């Protein structure tokens, strides 16, 4: 059997590590739900509430971004107008 390259050894090791991690995650995902603290369904917010809160925060972020872009655009337009006025007026020195 010919010696394998260092790259193939590293790849085999990575595949082995990924396989072990996948098996461990499946084992923990299938763990007994009674083992941890379980929040009763009545006290948990529903998925729609979480989605609504997420969308509300996203909308607020978009409003802030739009306001900032609007303010920045206005500032740039005023600068451009000022520069245009300064270019067309003769210098008073």
Biopython code that builds the backbone (N, CA, C, O; Angstrom):
import numpy as np
from Bio.PDB.StructureBuilder import StructureBuilder

atoms = [
    (1, "UNK", "N", (0.849, -1.171, 0.000)),
    (1, "UNK", "CA", (0.000, 0.000, 0.000)),
    (1, "UNK", "C", (0.892, 1.231, 0.000)),
    (1, "UNK", "O", (1.793, 1.343, 0.831)),
    (2, "UNK", "N", (0.654, 2.149, -0.916)),
    (2, "UNK", "CA", (1.463, 3.361, -1.036)),
    (2, "UNK", "C", (1.079, 4.330, 0.070)),
    (2, "UNK", "O", (-0.056, 4.340, 0.548)),
    (3, "UNK", "N", (2.064, 5.155, 0.471)),
    (3, "UNK", "CA", (1.768, 6.128, 1.527)),
    (3, "UNK", "C", (0.842, 7.205, 0.982)),
    (3, "UNK", "O", (0.994, 7.648, -0.156)),
    (4, "UNK", "N", (-0.112, 7.622, 1.796)),
    (4, "UNK", "CA", (-1.068, 8.636, 1.363)),
    (4, "UNK", "C", (-0.492, 10.020, 1.610)),
    (4, "UNK", "O", (0.361, 10.211, 2.477)),
    (5, "UNK", "N", (-0.967, 10.966, 0.845)),
    (5, "UNK", "CA", (-0.470, 12.334, 0.971)),
    (5, "UNK", "C", (-0.996, 12.970, 2.255)),
    (5, "UNK", "O", (-2.025, 12.545, 2.779)),
    (6, "UNK", "N", (-0.296, 13.984, 2.765)),
    (6, "UNK", "CA", (-0.763, 14.655, 3.986)),
    (6, "UNK", "C", (-2.153, 15.266, 3.818)),
    (6, "UNK", "O", (-2.934, 15.323, 4.768)),
    (7, "UNK", "N", (-2.454, 15.720, 2.599)),
    (7, "UNK", "CA", (-3.761, 16.313, 2.359)),
    (7, "UNK", "C", (-4.873, 15.279, 2.510)),
    (7, "UNK", "O", (-5.920, 15.580, 3.083)),
    (8, "UNK", "N", (-4.662, 14.075, 2.007)),
    (8, "UNK", "CA", (-5.696, 13.044, 2.119)),
    (8, "UNK", "C", (-5.853, 12.601, 3.578)),
    (8, "UNK", "O", (-6.958, 12.262, 4.001)),
    (9, "UNK", "N", (-4.768, 12.601, 4.345)),
    (9, "UNK", "CA", (-4.870, 12.270, 5.763)),
    (9, "UNK", "C", (-5.701, 13.320, 6.500)),
    (9, "UNK", "O", (-6.543, 12.988, 7.335)),
    (10, "UNK", "N", (-5.456, 14.580, 6.183)),
    (10, "UNK", "CA", (-6.213, 15.663, 6.809)),
    (10, "UNK", "C", (-7.685, 15.551, 6.435)),
    (10, "UNK", "O", (-8.558, 15.744, 7.281)),
    (11, "UNK", "N", (-7.962, 15.243, 5.181)),
    (11, "UNK", "CA", (-9.345, 15.105, 4.736)),
    (11, "UNK", "C", (-10.037, 13.947, 5.458)),
    (11, "UNK", "O", (-11.192, 14.077, 5.866)),
    (12, "UNK", "N", (-9.344, 12.819, 5.620)),
    (12, "UNK", "CA", (-9.921, 11.678, 6.335)),
    (12, "UNK", "C", (-10.205, 12.041, 7.787)),
    (12, "UNK", "O", (-11.243, 11.674, 8.339)),
    (13, "UNK", "N", (-9.269, 12.768, 8.401)),
    (13, "UNK", "CA", (-9.461, 13.192, 9.786)),
    (13, "UNK", "C", (-10.656, 14.136, 9.907)),
    (13, "UNK", "O", (-11.443, 14.026, 10.847)),
    (14, "UNK", "N", (-10.792, 15.056, 8.962)),
    (14, "UNK", "CA", (-11.916, 15.994, 8.977)),
    (14, "UNK", "C", (-13.243, 15.253, 8.808)),
    (14, "UNK", "O", (-14.217, 15.570, 9.491)),
    (15, "UNK", "N", (-13.290, 14.278, 7.911)),
    (15, "UNK", "CA", (-14.510, 13.492, 7.703)),
    (15, "UNK", "C", (-14.859, 12.735, 8.978)),
    (15, "UNK", "O", (-16.027, 12.660, 9.358)),
    (16, "UNK", "N", (-13.853, 12.177, 9.636)),
    (16, "UNK", "CA", (-14.082, 11.447, 10.875)),
    (16, "UNK", "C", (-14.626, 12.373, 11.960)),
    (16, "UNK", "O", (-15.583, 12.026, 12.651)),
    (17, "UNK", "N", (-14.020, 13.548, 12.110)),
    (17, "UNK", "CA", (-14.474, 14.508, 13.112)),
    (17, "UNK", "C", (-15.901, 14.962, 12.824)),
    (17, "UNK", "O", (-16.722, 15.037, 13.738)),
    (18, "UNK", "N", (-16.201, 15.263, 11.572)),
    (18, "UNK", "CA", (-17.546, 15.704, 11.202)),
    (18, "UNK", "C", (-18.572, 14.594, 11.470)),
    (18, "UNK", "O", (-19.691, 14.870, 11.902)),
    (19, "UNK", "N", (-18.184, 13.346, 11.213)),
    (19, "UNK", "CA", (-19.102, 12.223, 11.460)),
    (19, "UNK", "C", (-19.408, 12.092, 12.950)),
    (19, "UNK", "O", (-20.557, 11.888, 13.342)),
    (20, "UNK", "N", (-18.367, 12.211, 13.774)),
    (20, "UNK", "CA", (-18.568, 12.112, 15.226)),
    (20, "UNK", "C", (-19.461, 13.245, 15.709)),
    (20, "UNK", "O", (-20.371, 13.024, 16.507)),
    (21, "UNK", "N", (-19.199, 14.475, 15.220)),
    (21, "UNK", "CA", (-20.029, 15.610, 15.628)),
    (21, "UNK", "C", (-21.479, 15.432, 15.183)),
    (21, "UNK", "O", (-22.401, 15.771, 15.924)),
    (22, "UNK", "N", (-21.684, 14.902, 13.974)),
    (22, "UNK", "CA", (-23.047, 14.671, 13.487)),
    (22, "UNK", "C", (-23.764, 13.640, 14.357)),
    (22, "UNK", "O", (-24.938, 13.807, 14.686)),
    (23, "UNK", "N", (-23.058, 12.582, 14.726)),
    (23, "UNK", "CA", (-23.676, 11.561, 15.582)),
    (23, "UNK", "C", (-24.001, 12.125, 16.957)),
    (23, "UNK", "O", (-25.057, 11.827, 17.515)),
    (24, "UNK", "N", (-23.105, 12.938, 17.509)),
    (24, "UNK", "CA", (-23.372, 13.540, 18.816)),
    (24, "UNK", "C", (-24.551, 14.499, 18.759)),
    (24, "UNK", "O", (-25.371, 14.529, 19.676)),
    (25, "UNK", "N", (-24.642, 15.280, 17.694)),
    (25, "UNK", "CA", (-25.751, 16.228, 17.601)),
    (25, "UNK", "C", (-27.083, 15.504, 17.459)),
    (25, "UNK", "O", (-28.089, 15.949, 18.011)),
    (26, "UNK", "N", (-27.101, 14.393, 16.726)),
    (26, "UNK", "CA", (-28.329, 13.612, 16.593)),
    (26, "UNK", "C", (-28.710, 13.012, 17.947)),
    (26, "UNK", "O", (-29.887, 12.957, 18.302)),
    (27, "UNK", "N", (-27.706, 12.567, 18.694)),
    (27, "UNK", "CA", (-27.974, 11.977, 20.012)),
    (27, "UNK", "C", (-28.549, 13.025, 20.958)),
    (27, "UNK", "O", (-29.514, 12.753, 21.671)),
    (28, "UNK", "N", (-27.958, 14.233, 20.968)),
    (28, "UNK", "CA", (-28.445, 15.285, 21.857)),
    (28, "UNK", "C", (-29.794, 15.822, 21.399)),
    (28, "UNK", "O", (-30.611, 16.221, 22.229)),
    (29, "UNK", "N", (-30.036, 15.839, 20.111)),
    (29, "UNK", "CA", (-31.319, 16.332, 19.607)),
    (29, "UNK", "C", (-32.443, 15.380, 20.001)),
    (29, "UNK", "O", (-33.580, 15.804, 20.205)),
    (30, "UNK", "N", (-32.121, 14.100, 20.108)),
    (30, "UNK", "CA", (-33.130, 13.122, 20.473)),
    (30, "UNK", "C", (-33.192, 12.881, 21.969)),
    (30, "UNK", "O", (-33.806, 11.910, 22.411)),
    (31, "UNK", "N", (-32.570, 13.745, 22.755)),
    (31, "UNK", "CA", (-32.549, 13.564, 24.210)),
    (31, "UNK", "C", (-33.957, 13.691, 24.781)),
    (31, "UNK", "O", (-34.852, 14.263, 24.159)),
    (32, "UNK", "N", (-34.122, 13.155, 25.951)),
    (32, "UNK", "CA", (-35.410, 13.173, 26.635)),
    (32, "UNK", "C", (-35.801, 14.615, 26.963)),
    (32, "UNK", "O", (-35.045, 15.292, 27.660)),
    (33, "UNK", "N", (-36.939, 15.112, 26.497)),
    (33, "UNK", "CA", (-37.314, 16.496, 26.756)),
    (33, "UNK", "C", (-37.578, 16.782, 28.229)),
    (33, "UNK", "O", (-37.519, 17.934, 28.658)),
    (34, "UNK", "N", (-37.869, 15.741, 29.007)),
    (34, "UNK", "CA", (-38.127, 15.952, 30.423)),
    (34, "UNK", "C", (-36.848, 16.181, 31.211)),
    (34, "UNK", "O", (-36.900, 16.579, 32.375)),
    (35, "UNK", "N", (-35.686, 15.932, 30.582)),
    (35, "UNK", "CA", (-34.422, 16.071, 31.284)),
    (35, "UNK", "C", (-34.125, 17.537, 31.598)),
    (35, "UNK", "O", (-33.536, 17.831, 32.639)),
    (36, "UNK", "N", (-34.517, 18.455, 30.729)),
    (36, "UNK", "CA", (-34.269, 19.875, 30.941)),
    (36, "UNK", "C", (-35.515, 20.565, 31.455)),
    (36, "UNK", "O", (-36.532, 19.929, 31.732)),
    (37, "UNK", "N", (-35.414, 21.874, 31.577)),
    (37, "UNK", "CA", (-36.599, 22.625, 32.009)),
    (37, "UNK", "C", (-37.486, 22.888, 30.796)),
    (37, "UNK", "O", (-37.022, 23.413, 29.784)),
    (38, "UNK", "N", (-38.716, 22.536, 30.898)),
    (38, "UNK", "CA", (-39.668, 22.698, 29.804)),
    (38, "UNK", "C", (-40.620, 23.824, 30.155)),
    (38, "UNK", "O", (-41.213, 23.838, 31.234)),
    (39, "UNK", "N", (-40.761, 24.769, 29.238)),
    (39, "UNK", "CA", (-41.689, 25.881, 29.446)),
    (39, "UNK", "C", (-43.042, 25.457, 28.896)),
    (39, "UNK", "O", (-43.128, 25.031, 27.745)),
    (40, "UNK", "N", (-44.094, 25.564, 29.689)),
    (40, "UNK", "CA", (-45.414, 25.162, 29.200)),
    (40, "UNK", "C", (-45.833, 25.994, 27.982)),
    (40, "UNK", "O", (-45.509, 27.177, 27.880)),
    (41, "UNK", "N", (-46.544, 25.361, 27.081)),
    (41, "UNK", "CA", (-46.949, 26.015, 25.838)),
    (41, "UNK", "C", (-47.777, 27.268, 26.093)),
    (41, "UNK", "O", (-47.732, 28.210, 25.302)),
    (42, "UNK", "N", (-48.530, 27.289, 27.186)),
    (42, "UNK", "CA", (-49.385, 28.445, 27.464)),
    (42, "UNK", "C", (-48.570, 29.701, 27.760)),
    (42, "UNK", "O", (-49.019, 30.812, 27.481)),
    (43, "UNK", "N", (-47.374, 29.529, 28.322)),
    (43, "UNK", "CA", (-46.570, 30.703, 28.693)),
    (43, "UNK", "C", (-45.552, 31.077, 27.620)),
    (43, "UNK", "O", (-44.886, 32.106, 27.737)),
    (44, "UNK", "N", (-45.423, 30.263, 26.583)),
    (44, "UNK", "CA", (-44.485, 30.580, 25.503)),
    (44, "UNK", "C", (-45.186, 31.441, 24.461)),
    (44, "UNK", "O", (-46.344, 31.189, 24.127)),
    (45, "UNK", "N", (-44.487, 32.467, 23.938)),
    (45, "UNK", "CA", (-45.093, 33.241, 22.852)),
    (45, "UNK", "C", (-45.224, 32.358, 21.606)),
    (45, "UNK", "O", (-44.379, 31.501, 21.349)),
    (46, "UNK", "N", (-46.258, 32.571, 20.867)),
    (46, "UNK", "CA", (-46.461, 31.758, 19.675)),
    (46, "UNK", "C", (-45.496, 32.198, 18.569)),
    (46, "UNK", "O", (-44.878, 33.260, 18.646)),
    (47, "UNK", "N", (-45.386, 31.372, 17.564)),
    (47, "UNK", "CA", (-44.481, 31.657, 16.451)),
    (47, "UNK", "C", (-44.899, 32.946, 15.756)),
    (47, "UNK", "O", (-44.045, 33.727, 15.340)),
    (48, "UNK", "N", (-46.199, 33.177, 15.625)),
    (48, "UNK", "CA", (-46.676, 34.397, 14.981)),
    (48, "UNK", "C", (-46.235, 35.638, 15.756)),
    (48, "UNK", "O", (-45.890, 36.655, 15.154)),
    (49, "UNK", "N", (-46.245, 35.558, 17.096)),
    (49, "UNK", "CA", (-45.819, 36.699, 17.909)),
    (49, "UNK", "C", (-44.343, 36.980, 17.693)),
    (49, "UNK", "O", (-43.936, 38.134, 17.564)),
    (50, "UNK", "N", (-43.534, 35.913, 17.654)),
    (50, "UNK", "CA", (-42.105, 36.097, 17.406)),
    (50, "UNK", "C", (-41.877, 36.708, 16.022)),
    (50, "UNK", "O", (-41.055, 37.610, 15.859)),
    (51, "UNK", "N", (-42.609, 36.209, 15.037)),
    (51, "UNK", "CA", (-42.460, 36.734, 13.676)),
    (51, "UNK", "C", (-42.888, 38.196, 13.623)),
    (51, "UNK", "O", (-42.245, 39.008, 12.958)),
    (52, "UNK", "N", (-43.965, 38.532, 14.316)),
    (52, "UNK", "CA", (-44.435, 39.913, 14.328)),
    (52, "UNK", "C", (-43.407, 40.828, 14.975)),
    (52, "UNK", "O", (-43.122, 41.907, 14.454)),
    (53, "UNK", "N", (-42.836, 40.398, 16.129)),
    (53, "UNK", "CA", (-41.829, 41.210, 16.807)),
    (53, "UNK", "C", (-40.594, 41.389, 15.927)),
    (53, "UNK", "O", (-40.027, 42.479, 15.853)),
    (54, "UNK", "N", (-40.186, 40.315, 15.264)),
    (54, "UNK", "CA", (-39.034, 40.392, 14.366)),
    (54, "UNK", "C", (-39.298, 41.370, 13.230)),
    (54, "UNK", "O", (-38.449, 42.202, 12.909)),
    (55, "UNK", "N", (-40.473, 41.269, 12.625)),
    (55, "UNK", "CA", (-40.818, 42.153, 11.511)),
    (55, "UNK", "C", (-40.922, 43.596, 11.992)),
    (55, "UNK", "O", (-40.539, 44.517, 11.271)),
    (56, "UNK", "N", (-41.437, 43.801, 13.203)),
    (56, "UNK", "CA", (-41.551, 45.153, 13.749)),
    (56, "UNK", "C", (-40.168, 45.772, 13.950)),
    (56, "UNK", "O", (-39.951, 46.939, 13.625)),
    (57, "UNK", "N", (-39.228, 44.978, 14.493)),
    (57, "UNK", "CA", (-37.857, 45.488, 14.670)),
    (57, "UNK", "C", (-37.202, 45.758, 13.326)),
    (57, "UNK", "O", (-36.501, 46.757, 13.163)),
    (58, "UNK", "N", (-37.430, 44.872, 12.361)),
    (58, "UNK", "CA", (-36.861, 45.062, 11.026)),
    (58, "UNK", "C", (-37.412, 46.325, 10.383)),
    (58, "UNK", "O", (-36.673, 47.067, 9.734)),
    (59, "UNK", "N", (-38.704, 46.574, 10.557)),
    (59, "UNK", "CA", (-39.313, 47.775, 10.003)),
    (59, "UNK", "C", (-38.743, 49.034, 10.651)),
    (59, "UNK", "O", (-38.495, 50.026, 9.966)),
    (60, "UNK", "N", (-38.534, 48.998, 11.970)),
    (60, "UNK", "CA", (-37.925, 50.144, 12.648)),
    (60, "UNK", "C", (-36.513, 50.388, 12.140)),
    (60, "UNK", "O", (-36.114, 51.534, 11.934)),
    (61, "UNK", "N", (-35.757, 49.317, 11.939)),
    (61, "UNK", "CA", (-34.400, 49.461, 11.399)),
    (61, "UNK", "C", (-34.428, 50.049, 9.998)),
    (61, "UNK", "O", (-33.602, 50.894, 9.653)),
    (62, "UNK", "N", (-35.390, 49.596, 9.187)),
    (62, "UNK", "CA", (-35.508, 50.136, 7.828)),
    (62, "UNK", "C", (-35.882, 51.615, 7.850)),
    (62, "UNK", "O", (-35.376, 52.400, 7.048)),
    (63, "UNK", "N", (-36.770, 51.993, 8.772)),
    (63, "UNK", "CA", (-37.153, 53.406, 8.886)),
    (63, "UNK", "C", (-35.955, 54.257, 9.270)),
    (63, "UNK", "O", (-35.751, 55.335, 8.711)),
    (64, "UNK", "N", (-35.149, 53.771, 10.233)),
    (64, "UNK", "CA", (-33.944, 54.509, 10.633)),
    (64, "UNK", "C", (-32.988, 54.646, 9.457)),
    (64, "UNK", "O", (-32.441, 55.722, 9.211)),
    (65, "UNK", "N", (-32.791, 53.556, 8.738)),
    (65, "UNK", "CA", (-31.889, 53.576, 7.592)),
    (65, "UNK", "C", (-32.392, 54.537, 6.529)),
    (65, "UNK", "O", (-31.614, 55.303, 5.959)),
    (66, "UNK", "N", (-33.695, 54.498, 6.259)),
    (66, "UNK", "CA", (-34.264, 55.395, 5.253)),
    (66, "UNK", "C", (-34.109, 56.845, 5.694)),
    (66, "UNK", "O", (-33.778, 57.704, 4.877)),
    (67, "UNK", "N", (-34.342, 57.129, 6.966)),
    (67, "UNK", "CA", (-34.188, 58.494, 7.470)),
    (67, "UNK", "C", (-32.733, 58.944, 7.332)),
    (67, "UNK", "O", (-32.465, 60.059, 6.886)),
    (68, "UNK", "N", (-31.794, 58.072, 7.714)),
    (68, "UNK", "CA", (-30.384, 58.418, 7.611)),
    (68, "UNK", "C", (-29.970, 58.646, 6.164)),
    (68, "UNK", "O", (-29.214, 59.571, 5.868)),
    (69, "UNK", "N", (-30.466, 57.803, 5.265)),
    (69, "UNK", "CA", (-30.151, 57.988, 3.846)),
    (69, "UNK", "C", (-30.757, 59.280, 3.317)),
    (69, "UNK", "O", (-30.131, 59.988, 2.528)),
    (70, "UNK", "N", (-31.979, 59.586, 3.753)),
    (70, "UNK", "CA", (-32.635, 60.815, 3.317)),
    (70, "UNK", "C", (-31.855, 62.036, 3.804)),
    (70, "UNK", "O", (-31.626, 62.977, 3.044)),
    (71, "UNK", "N", (-31.450, 62.016, 5.071)),
    (71, "UNK", "CA", (-30.681, 63.132, 5.629)),
    (71, "UNK", "C", (-29.345, 63.257, 4.916)),
    (71, "UNK", "O", (-28.911, 64.365, 4.602)),
    (72, "UNK", "N", (-28.698, 62.146, 4.660)),
    (72, "UNK", "CA", (-27.397, 62.169, 3.960)),
    (72, "UNK", "C", (-27.566, 62.693, 2.541)),
    (72, "UNK", "O", (-26.748, 63.484, 2.070)),
    (73, "UNK", "N", (-28.616, 62.261, 1.858)),
    (73, "UNK", "CA", (-28.868, 62.724, 0.497)),
    (73, "UNK", "C", (-29.103, 64.231, 0.481)),
    (73, "UNK", "O", (-28.582, 64.942, -0.377)),
    (74, "UNK", "N", (-29.898, 64.708, 1.446)),
    (74, "UNK", "CA", (-30.173, 66.140, 1.510)),
    (74, "UNK", "C", (-28.889, 66.927, 1.764)),
    (74, "UNK", "O", (-28.671, 67.974, 1.155)),
    (75, "UNK", "N", (-28.052, 66.432, 2.650)),
    (75, "UNK", "CA", (-26.770, 67.097, 2.930)),
    (75, "UNK", "C", (-25.910, 67.149, 1.677)),
    (75, "UNK", "O", (-25.315, 68.182, 1.368)),
    (76, "UNK", "N", (-25.846, 66.032, 0.956)),
    (76, "UNK", "CA", (-25.033, 66.005, -0.267)),
    (76, "UNK", "C", (-25.597, 66.937, -1.329)),
    (76, "UNK", "O", (-24.840, 67.588, -2.049)),
    (77, "UNK", "N", (-26.937, 67.008, -1.434)),
    (77, "UNK", "CA", (-27.545, 67.923, -2.407)),
    (77, "UNK", "C", (-27.248, 69.375, -2.063)),
    (77, "UNK", "O", (-26.946, 70.178, -2.946)),
    (78, "UNK", "N", (-27.334, 69.717, -0.766)),
    (78, "UNK", "CA", (-27.012, 71.081, -0.354)),
    (78, "UNK", "C", (-25.555, 71.423, -0.636)),
    (78, "UNK", "O", (-25.247, 72.539, -1.054)),
    (79, "UNK", "N", (-24.671, 70.480, -0.411)),
    (79, "UNK", "CA", (-23.251, 70.706, -0.727)),
    (79, "UNK", "C", (-23.059, 70.938, -2.218)),
    (79, "UNK", "O", (-22.321, 71.830, -2.636)),
    (80, "UNK", "N", (-23.742, 70.110, -3.014)),
    (80, "UNK", "CA", (-23.608, 70.251, -4.468)),
    (80, "UNK", "C", (-24.154, 71.600, -4.934)),
    (80, "UNK", "O", (-23.555, 72.244, -5.796)),
    (81, "UNK", "N", (-25.290, 72.036, -4.370)),
    (81, "UNK", "CA", (-25.853, 73.339, -4.737)),
    (81, "UNK", "C", (-24.914, 74.467, -4.319)),
    (81, "UNK", "O", (-24.709, 75.419, -5.074)),
    (82, "UNK", "N", (-24.345, 74.364, -3.124)),
    (82, "UNK", "CA", (-23.420, 75.382, -2.640)),
    (82, "UNK", "C", (-22.187, 75.439, -3.527)),
    (82, "UNK", "O", (-21.717, 76.523, -3.873)),
    (83, "UNK", "N", (-21.664, 74.281, -3.894)),
    (83, "UNK", "CA", (-20.499, 74.223, -4.767)),
    (83, "UNK", "C", (-20.829, 74.831, -6.130)),
    (83, "UNK", "O", (-20.004, 75.526, -6.723)),
    (84, "UNK", "N", (-22.037, 74.565, -6.619)),
    (84, "UNK", "CA", (-22.448, 75.144, -7.903)),
    (84, "UNK", "C", (-22.555, 76.656, -7.827)),
    (84, "UNK", "O", (-22.174, 77.353, -8.767)),
    (85, "UNK", "N", (-23.071, 77.171, -6.715)),
    (85, "UNK", "CA", (-23.163, 78.621, -6.548)),
    (85, "UNK", "C", (-21.777, 79.241, -6.448)),
    (85, "UNK", "O", (-21.520, 80.294, -7.030)),
    (86, "UNK", "N", (-20.901, 78.600, -5.723)),
    (86, "UNK", "CA", (-19.553, 79.142, -5.555)),
    (86, "UNK", "C", (-18.797, 79.147, -6.872)),
    (86, "UNK", "O", (-17.983, 80.038, -7.114)),
    (87, "UNK", "N", (-19.053, 78.165, -7.724)),
    (87, "UNK", "CA", (-18.363, 78.096, -9.017)),
    (87, "UNK", "C", (-18.828, 79.179, -9.972)),
    (87, "UNK", "O", (-18.050, 79.643, -10.805)),
    (88, "UNK", "N", (-20.093, 79.593, -9.863)),
    (88, "UNK", "CA", (-20.603, 80.545, -10.839)),
    (88, "UNK", "C", (-20.403, 82.002, -10.388)),
    (88, "UNK", "O", (-20.454, 82.910, -11.217)),
    (89, "UNK", "N", (-20.177, 82.237, -9.089)),
    (89, "UNK", "CA", (-19.940, 83.591, -8.605)),
    (89, "UNK", "C", (-18.449, 83.933, -8.705)),
    (89, "UNK", "O", (-17.590, 83.111, -8.383)),
    (90, "UNK", "N", (-18.160, 85.137, -9.149)),
    (90, "UNK", "CA", (-16.741, 85.511, -9.221)),
    (90, "UNK", "C", (-16.178, 85.684, -7.822)),
    (90, "UNK", "O", (-16.888, 86.045, -6.883)),
    (91, "UNK", "N", (-14.949, 85.431, -7.712)),
    (91, "UNK", "CA", (-14.273, 85.536, -6.418)),
    (91, "UNK", "C", (-14.190, 86.996, -5.999)),
    (91, "UNK", "O", (-13.937, 87.862, -6.836)),
    (92, "UNK", "N", (-14.403, 87.290, -4.693)),
    (92, "UNK", "CA", (-14.442, 88.666, -4.206)),
    (92, "UNK", "C", (-13.154, 88.988, -3.458)),
    (92, "UNK", "O", (-13.231, 89.665, -2.433)),
    (93, "UNK", "N", (-12.039, 88.573, -3.876)),
    (93, "UNK", "CA", (-10.776, 88.891, -3.197)),
    (93, "UNK", "C", (-10.136, 90.081, -3.793)),
    (93, "UNK", "O", (-9.064, 90.494, -3.348)),
]
sb = StructureBuilder()
sb.init_structure("model")
sb.init_model(0)
sb.init_chain("A")
sb.init_seg("    ")
for serial, (resi, resn, name, xyz) in enumerate(atoms, 1):
    if name == "N":
        sb.init_residue(resn, " ", resi, " ")
    sb.init_atom(name, np.array(xyz, "f"), 0.0, 1.0, " ", f" {name:<3s}", serial, name[0])
structure = sb.get_structure()
